Amino acid sequence: MNKQIEALKMAIEALESIELLCDDKRWYLIGSARKYCKEALAEAEKHEPVAWMYERENGAAILEFYGDLDFKGMKAIPLYTHPATWQSLSDEEKWNLINNSDIPADYDHEVLAIAHAIDAKLKEKNQ
């Protein structure tokens, strides 16, 4: 667990423990702070792996849920509950790829159209 998530959990616990002891004005501020901490925690946890998969040389896999074991010599693959957000290439990045390729300049616009079509299909498949 990263330090941000740990700090948010501690802050929420502290705010909940003093919330009932406050007057109306402070109760509202503490309640608002607790609400925003919970929202930030939920967002941070979306980006935290829930487990790690280690692949052995023979192709066998080991699942590890706590993140504190060290499997030396094995590649750790993080596993998430939420899929990663789709990131497509910008038009500028596509043009840079086209310009740095061996494709004749006469075909640049056709290649960009194909790049857009490929990007749209990949986005569709990854949703």
C-alpha positions, 0 to 999 in steps of 0.5 A: 500500500502506498503512503498516500493511501495509508495517510488518507485512511488515517485521516478519515479515521481521525476525522471520524473519531472527532466528528461527533465532538464538534460544534455545528460549524466545525462538524460541517468542516470535518464532515466535508473534509472526511467526504473529500478524503474518502473520494480521494481514497477511492480514486487512489485505490483505483490505481493500486494493484490488487495483486501481482503475478510473477511468471516463472521460467517454465511458464507457471505463475504465482499470484501474490496479494500483499506486495511484500514478497520478493520473487527474485528473477521473476517479472512482476505483473500488477493486476488491477480491479479497474482496467487502465484508461484508454490512451490514444495517440494525438494527431501530433504523435501520429504525424511524427510517426508518419514523418519518421517513417519510410512512407512517401509524402504523397500518402501522408493523409491516407496513412493518417486516415488509416491511423485514425481507423486503427485507433478507433477500432482499438478503442472499441475493443478495449472498452 
